Amino acid sequence: MIEVINSKGSVSDVSKAVSSGLAYINAYDLDNKDLNLLSKTFGISEYILKDFLDPRELPRFEKEKTHEILIMKCLTNDKVKTLGVIKHSKYIMTVSGEKFDFRAEADYFKDSSFMLKKIVYKIIKDFYDNLEKIEDDVNYVEDITFDMKTDDDPREIFKLKKLLFYRRKALNGNKTVISNMNDLNDISIELSQLVDTENTLTSRLTEIMNMHMTYTSNKLNETMKGFTIIASLILIPTLISGIYGMNVLLPLGNLKGSFYIILGMMVISIIILLTYLKIRKWI
């Protein structure tokens, strides 16, 4: 799909894209026919256009005689995608696997550098909005982790860390591209702030994960402590019952009411051990 817009509105014929001043060309979901048309009309190599469609392509900046080529990472449907941008004196072209949602306002068409700056702003703003959503999710995970009554699932923490990892790679790659361009110092500063925000969120998630592991370990220790206390309480009664269960002559073995005496000894041993554990503040 190839969309062409100039200061007067949409242009249906791609070959006439630059006939009426600066044009914005938004190309996405391209087939071989579209690639061939763009290549012949604007003199762009099909290999370059295919690089724009590769989700694994690394961000970079190239300067040719007639145009500049930018490969950046953008967010499309909350997923990191590759976006190719070609800056020419007569047009700005964006190429991606999915539609890049950029609305070219009328005042953007006064200069290709100005429009390019607005496109880069759009990319940065999308990352900013997305990091704000992730920050809300981090706050939620942090709250339920601090709530000791909630047995939260650590998979949500790993999911957020994975999202931040891909965004960190994208932001650092974009930062390298922008650093090679002129008149984008203000955008470079904002991008650096986004990288700092991402690092902060990643650090918070690491601490939340440590907190979760500590809570899980303490909970397991409490469970094992309970089993240990139960085993300790029944240790002496088990020993007594084992001794008197042997088929040999034992004290009190033939005494009338010996069963209740031995049972009382078991109960007394439990009470003594329970008192000892409380004195030591183990329970």
N, C-alpha and C positions, 0 to 999 in steps of 0.2 A: 504494500500500500504506500502510495506516494501522495502527500498533501503539499500543495504549494500555496503560499499566502504572501501577498504584498500589501502595500499601504492602502490599496483600493479594495482589497478583499481576496477571495479565493480565486485561484487560477486553475482551470481544468486541463490546459495543455502544458505539460512539463517543459516542452521545448521552448515555450514562450515565458518561462519563469522569470527571466531577468530582463524582459523587454520593457518593463515599466518601473525601473528603479530597483532598489534593494528588495530581495525576496527571502522568505523563510521557507525552507523545504524540510518537511518532517517525513522521513522514510522509515518504515517499520514492517516487520513480517514480510520480508522481500523474497520473491522467487527469482529464478535465473533470468526471467524476462525483465523484471524490474531492475536487477543488477546491471544487465546489459544496457538498458535504457539510461540509467544514471551515468554509467561509465562513458557512453557515447555522447550524451548531452553536455556533461560537465567536465569531461576529460579526466575522470578519477579512475584509477586502476581498480579492477574488480577484486584484486587481492586485498587492497586496502578496505574496500567495502565489506568483504567477507570477514576481515579482522574485526570490524565493528559489530558483527553478529556473533562473534565467539565469546561466550560468557566467561571463559578463562583467560581472555586477553588482558595483558598487564597495562595499566595506565601509562601513557607516554605522550610526549609532545614532539612534533616534527614540523619543521618549517621548510616549505617548498618555495619555488620562485613566485608562483601566483597565488598560493593559498597556504594556510596553516592547518595542520591536522592535530586534533586532540582526541585521545582515547581516555575516557574517564569512567568512573563507576557512579551509577545513579540508583535510586530506589524506585522500583516499579512494583506496585501491589505488595509493599513491605519486603520485597526481595531485592538483593543487590544484583544489578544487571550492568552489562557493558554498554556504554553510550559513546558513539563516535560523533565528533563535531568537526565540520570543515568550515573554516572561515575564509571567505573570498570577499573581495571589495564589492561584488555585486550580489552576493547571497551568503546566507548561513544555512548549512545543512546539518541536520541531526539524523543519525542512523542507529537503530537498535532493533533487537529481536521483538520487543513489544513496544507499544506506542508510548512515546515520551510525552507526558502531559504538560505541555508548555503553551501558554496562551500569549501570542505575540500582539501586544497592544500597538496602537497606531503610532505612538511616539517612539517605539523601538526601531522603526524603519529609517530613522535619520542617519544611522551610521552602523556599519557591520560590527565595529568594536564595541559599541554600546549594546547592541543586541546580544553579542557573545557574553558580555558581562552579565546581562540579565539572565541568560541561560545558566551560567555558572552560579549565580545567586539562587536560582530555582533549585539547582542540585543541592546546594548547601542548606537551603531552607528545608528541603525534604528530609535531609539527614537530621537537622535540628528538631523538626517535629517528631520524627521517629524516635530519637533519643529521649524526648520528653515522655513519650508513651512507655518506653522501656524503663525510664526512671520511676514512673508510677507503678509499674510491675515490680520493680526492685523494692520500692517502699512497702508494697503489699506483702511480698515474700519476707521482708525484714520484720514486719509486724507479726506475722503468724509464726515466725521462728522465735521471736522473743516471748510469744504467748506459750508458756510451758504446757498449757492444756491442749494444745493443738499438735497433733502428730503430722506435720507437713511432709509432703513428698519432695525429696531432693531433686527429682527429675526436672521440676520447674526451674530450679537454680541452674542446672546444667543447660537447659534450653536457653535461658537468658544469657549465659556466658557464651554460648555458641553464636547467638545473634550478635553480641557485642564483638566477638572475634572477627566475624565477617565485615562488620562495619568499621572496625579498626583498620583492617587491611585496605578497605575501600578509601577511607579518609586519608590514610598515609599515602596511598597511591595518588589520590587527587591533589594532595599537598605538594607532591613532587612535580606534578604537571603545572600547577598554578605558580610555583616558584620560578618556572622558566618563562613565564609570560610577563609582559609589561603592564603597568597601570592596574594591577590587581592586588596591590598591597593590602587594601582594606579587607578584601575577601580572604587573603592569606591569613590575616589576623583572626578573622571569624573562624576559619577552618582550624587554626591552632587551638582556639577555645573549644571547638567541638572535640578535638582529639583529647584535650585535657578532661572534658566532661566524660568521654568514653572511658578514659583511664580511671577516673574516680568511680564510675559505676562498676567497672571490673573489680577494683579493689574492694568495694563494698560487698560485691557478691562473694569474693574470696573470704571475707570476714564472716559473712552470713553462713557460708558453707562450713567454716571452722566452728561457728556457733552451733550449727545443726549437728555436726559430728560430735561435739562435746556433749550436747544434750542427749544424743542417742547413746553415747558411751556411759553417761551418768545413769540413764534409764536402765541400761543393761546391767550396770553394777548394782543398782537397787534391786533388780529382779534376782540376780545371783545372791545378793545378801539375804533376801527373803528365803530362798531355797536353802542356804547355808544354816540359817537360824532354825528352820523346820527340821533339817537333818540333825542338828545339834540337840534339839529338844527330844527327839525320838531315839537318840543314840543309846542312852543309859537304859530306858525301858526295853529297847530291843535286846540289849546285852543281858538284862535280867531274864527276859522271857526265853532267850536262847539257852541260858544256863539251866533254868528250871524245865526246859523242854527236853533235856537229855534224859535218857533212860538209866539214871544212876541215883543212888541214895544221896539226898541233899538236905541240909538243915531246913526245918519247917515243912519238909516234904510230906510227912504223915500227920502233921498237926491239923486238928480240926479248925476249919476257917482259914487255912493257909493261903487259899486262893485270894481271899480279900486282903490278907496281910501283904502278899506279894504285889497285888494290884495297888495297894496303898503306897508301897515303896516306889512303884513306878511314878505315881502321881506326885509324891514328895520330891523325887529326883527332878521331875519336870519343873516343879515350883522353884526348887533351889537354883536350877540352871537359869530359869527365866529371871529370877531375882538378880543373879550374878550379871546377866547380860544387861539388865536395866541399870545396875550400879555402874557398870563400865560404859554406859550410854551407847551401847551398840545397837539398841533398839529404841 
